[in-house]
Amino acid sequence: MILLSGPCVIESEENIFKIAKSLESYHNDEAIDFYFKASFDKANRTSLESFRGLGIDEGLRILQKVKDDFGYKIVTDVHEPIQVPIVAEVVDMLQIPAFLCRQTDLLVACAKTECKINIKKGQFLSGDAMIYPLLKVLQTRGCSEATYENSKKNGVYLCERGNSFGYGNMVVDMRNLVTMRNFAPVIFDATHSVQMPTAKDGKTGGDSSMVPYLASGAAAVGVDGFFMETHFNPSIALSDGPNMIQLDTLEKLIIKIQKIQAI
């Protein structure tokens, strides 16, 4: 299975390497296609005072160092077309944030690189509507038909991360996993799916205790991979701490998922 895992944001070089070191077993597991995930910038934080990251230059320097030292494939977010060619020199997979999944210029810019692309489903979209962002990428890469096989061949994935439910909650409609998998490989974002975007104190909340249940459900329905943000101490994480899986509990969850997939 594909596994995208790492901290939400690059907090410091020291923290990044501490987390990266703890994820080596997944990189070495032949049953897992592992990508190390961390954002150089979180451009959609609730408050102007919230920590965004170390910026593109320092962030890419650290990600390149992780790649060189550990041999990891790297995935990170891009927010503007101008960032894409620079980021594509370092990473193996470009990620389109959910809020930006319909931004044509950003999708086309990513499609013009040789990177794989993970398009997060907007919290405001149904699964079947994601065929249109997908087609923007496929058509730019010279492929006119959105099928699972064509998307996989072109390295384009769709990522389920829940839908807005009222003003302060997210819910996952497992039917979206089935629908989107008709035309693309699907990654299930187990950690952002438990967000509670209530903007309390200018920050997004969440309930990470629900991550194992949603991940197990997605594994049972059938997906191609998982996105799980992780940290050695989520309580002090500078972004999305309430949603993240603690590093020392991630292994147990991965083993459970693999058993469900085997069944």
C-alpha positions, -999 to 999 in steps of 0.1 A, spaced: 0 0 0 10 36 -4 17 55 28 21 93 30 33 101 65 52 127 85 44 159 104 19 185 93 45 213 89 83 216 91 87 230 126 125 227 127 153 207 111 158 188 144 122 178 148 119 168 111 149 145 114 136 130 147 103 121 130 120 110 98 142 86 117 112 70 134 96 62 100 125 42 85 107 9 90 80 19 66 106 29 39 122 -5 44 90 -25 42 87 -40 7 49 -41 11 47 -3 15 53 25 -10 64 52 15 65 89 10 77 113 37 53 142 41 59 176 55 47 211 45 71 240 40 42 264 43 6 261 56 -11 288 36 -46 281 50 -41 285 87 -71 298 106 -53 328 121 -26 352 110 -8 344 142 -7 307 136 27 291 127 29 285 89 63 269 85 99 278 76 92 290 41 99 275 7 137 280 6 145 266 41 117 240 38 130 226 5 166 226 19 154 204 48 133 181 26 162 176 2 184 167 32 158 142 44 158 127 9 196 125 7 201 111 42 173 86 43 165 79 7 129 87 12 105 98 -16 90 132 -6 55 147 -8 46 183 0 19 208 -6 20 235 -33 -3 266 -32 6 287 -62 16 278 -97 48 298 -93 60 274 -66 55 242 -86 87 241 -108 109 249 -78 93 223 -55 92 197 -83 130 198 -83 131 183 -48 99 162 -43 85 131 -59 48 139 -54 30 172 -54 0 176 -32 -30 199 -40 -46 211 -8 -83 204 -5 -93 241 -6 -74 245 -40 -86 213 -57 -104 233 -84 -77 258 -91 -70 251 -128 -37 270 -131 -23 251 -101 -34 217 -114 -21 224 -149 13 236 -135 16 204 -115 6 183 -145 35 198 -165 60 183 -141 72 147 -139 60 144 -103 31 122 -91 2 143 -80 -21 138 -50 -53 159 -53 -72 163 -20 -110 163 -24 -125 196 -13 -146 194 19 -173 209 -3 -173 184 -31 -188 149 -37 -166 121 -48 -180 120 -84 -172 158 -88 -135 150 -84 -134 136 -120 -131 172 -132 -99 182 -113 -86 148 -123 -93 154 -160 -75 188 -159 -43 169 -149 -48 140 -172 -57 161 -203 -26 183 -197 -6 151 -197 -21 140 -230 -47 116 -216 -83 123 -225 -101 95 -205 -104 94 -167 -100 57 -158 -83 40 -129 -57 26 -152 -50 59 -169 -48 78 -136 -24 52 -121 -2 52 -152 0 90 -150 7 89 -113 -24 109 -103 -42 101 -70 -74 114 -54 -74 119 -16 -105 116 6 -104 138 36 -141 141 47 -168 166 40 -179 196 60 -208 187 83 -224 218 97 -200 245 109 -176 225 131 -173 189 121 -161 166 93 -177 134 82 -165 107 59 -189 92 34 -173 59 25 -193 58 -7 -168 85 -20 -140 59 -18 -159 36 -41 -170 64 -65 -135 80 -69 -118 46 -73 -138 41 -105 -116 66 -121 -84 70 -100 -63 54 -72 -76 67 -39 -56 78 -8 -75 80 24 -65 109 47 -72 95 81 -60 124 101 -76 154 84 -108 135 83 -111 139 121 -107 176 120 -131 199 139 -126 232 121 -144 253 148 -117 280 148 -117 279 186 -89 302 198 -80 307 162 -70 270 157 -86 239 141 -94 212 166 -99 175 161 -102 140 177 -73 117 168 -89 89 188 -112 83 158 -83 79 133 -80 41 138 -117 35 132 -119 56 100 -87 41 87 -99 6 94 -132 13 76 -114 27 46 -92 -4 45 -122 -26 46 -140 -7 18 -108 -7 -3 -83 21 -10 -48 23 -25 -31 41 3 -32 62 34 -22 97 45 -15 99 82 2 129 98 23 119 128 45 135 155 65 123 185 43 146 207 11 159 190 3 180 220 31 203 212 29 202 174 26 236 158 -1 226 134 -29 200 134 -18 184 167 -53 173 177 -56 152 146 -22 136 144 -12 100 153 16 97 179 46 80 164 47 51 189 11 41 181 14 44 143 29 9 138 0 -8 156 -24 9 132 -4 1 101 -3 -36 111 -41 -36 116 -47 -20 82 -24 -45 65 -43 -74 81 -77 -59 69 -63 -54 34 -50 -90 34 -85 -103 42 
